[in-house]
Amino acid sequence: MVKNYKIIGISGSPRNKGTHYMVKTVLETTSSDYELINLKEKNIKPCMACGGCYKTHKCAVKDDMREISRKLEKADAIVLGSPTYFANVTGIMKNFIDRCLPLYLSEKLKNKRVALVSVGNFGKGEVRYLDGFDVEKAIKDPVKRRRLGKTIRRCLNIMKFFCVYHMEMKVIGSVIAINGKPESTRNQLIRLGEKLVK
Ligand SMILES: Cc1cc2nc3c(=O)[nH]c(=O)nc-3n(C[C@H](O)[C@H](O)[C@H](O)COP(=O)(O)O)c2cc1C
């Protein structure tokens, strides 16, 4: 167990329900000094694409993202969680991701450890979004339509892509909860928390 770890959890849900439970369970299991940030309680404006951060590596927008960025920079590890909304992350999570552009440019989160969680209401046979998969065709086919999507997996992969490809963080692991039942993943969440501080 790594000593004195500082971990920041980010929940991208507008509710204190599934995602909140999942992120909190991972954080608690680490037995570390942690803070859970609920994006819904924060004032995070959308990225203005002003381009200022390309020169300064700082964001020109004065809102809660300043403090969150500072906390992320200081963190040893991060837990990122979002509910699945239309096979994507929530709007507040995407706003947060976009506002990480200065952190991306300054490579401030590079090599940080990250755990990912995602929850959705859909079950096992949910829609599949694949590269080259003809969605328009598939939704007209009643059989394929039912299989049209690993929407929760896609939500997770959006966060994973951001963490691995852009931020160059180390994804330690991830947990997906289907059928809107995050409690059923408790053991996986505990293992994820333990792995995060190993
Ligand atoms: C606008 C909206 C879109 C949604 N889209 C999906 C979806 O594509 N796939 C899915 O499995 N669940 C979808 N859901 C269900 C939520 O992901 C589910 O209720 C989840 O448990 C919410 O997480 P929370 O409890 O952390 O708020 C959607 C819910 C809303 C409100």
The ligand as a MOL file (V3000), in Angstrom:
LIG
                    3D

  0  0  0     0  0            999 V3000
M  V30 BEGIN CTAB
M  V30 COUNTS 31 33 0 0 0
M  V30 BEGIN ATOM
M  V30 1 C -30.4830 11.8170 -20.8460 0
M  V30 2 C -30.2200 10.4090 -20.4230 0
M  V30 3 C -29.6780 9.5100 -21.3400 0
M  V30 4 C -29.3890 8.1910 -20.9710 0
M  V30 5 N -28.7880 7.3380 -21.8740 0
M  V30 6 C -28.4290 6.0760 -21.4860 0
M  V30 7 C -27.7250 5.1950 -22.3700 0
M  V30 8 O -27.3860 5.5210 -23.5050 0
M  V30 9 N -27.3850 3.9580 -21.9120 0
M  V30 10 C -27.7100 3.5400 -20.6450 0
M  V30 11 O -27.3570 2.4070 -20.2900 0
M  V30 12 N -28.3710 4.3490 -19.7840 0
M  V30 13 C -28.7260 5.6100 -20.1650 0
M  V30 14 N -29.3620 6.4640 -19.2790 0
M  V30 15 C -29.6180 5.9870 -17.8990 0
M  V30 16 C -28.5400 6.4400 -16.9020 0
M  V30 17 O -27.2460 6.1670 -17.3890 0
M  V30 18 C -28.7360 5.6960 -15.5860 0
M  V30 19 O -29.9680 6.1140 -15.0120 0
M  V30 20 C -27.6140 5.8880 -14.5860 0
M  V30 21 O -27.7890 4.9890 -13.5300 0
M  V30 22 C -27.5640 7.2680 -13.9970 0
M  V30 23 O -26.4420 7.3710 -13.1620 0
M  V30 24 P -26.5260 8.1040 -11.7360 0
M  V30 25 O -27.3370 7.2130 -10.8690 0
M  V30 26 O -25.1110 8.2280 -11.2930 0
M  V30 27 O -27.1560 9.4550 -11.9400 0
M  V30 28 C -29.6900 7.7610 -19.6450 0
M  V30 29 C -30.2650 8.6760 -18.7310 0
M  V30 30 C -30.5320 9.9790 -19.1070 0
M  V30 31 C -31.1260 10.9330 -18.0930 0
M  V30 END ATOM
M  V30 BEGIN BOND
M  V30 1 1 1 2
M  V30 2 1 2 3
M  V30 3 2 2 30
M  V30 4 2 3 4
M  V30 5 1 4 5
M  V30 6 1 4 28
M  V30 7 2 5 6
M  V30 8 1 6 7
M  V30 9 1 6 13
M  V30 10 2 7 8
M  V30 11 1 7 9
M  V30 12 1 9 10
M  V30 13 2 10 11
M  V30 14 1 10 12
M  V30 15 2 12 13
M  V30 16 1 13 14
M  V30 17 1 14 15
M  V30 18 1 14 28
M  V30 19 1 15 16
M  V30 20 1 16 17
M  V30 21 1 16 18
M  V30 22 1 18 19
M  V30 23 1 18 20
M  V30 24 1 20 21
M  V30 25 1 20 22
M  V30 26 1 22 23
M  V30 27 1 23 24
M  V30 28 2 24 25
M  V30 29 1 24 26
M  V30 30 1 24 27
M  V30 31 2 28 29
M  V30 32 1 29 30
M  V30 33 1 30 31
M  V30 END BOND
M  V30 END CTAB
M  END
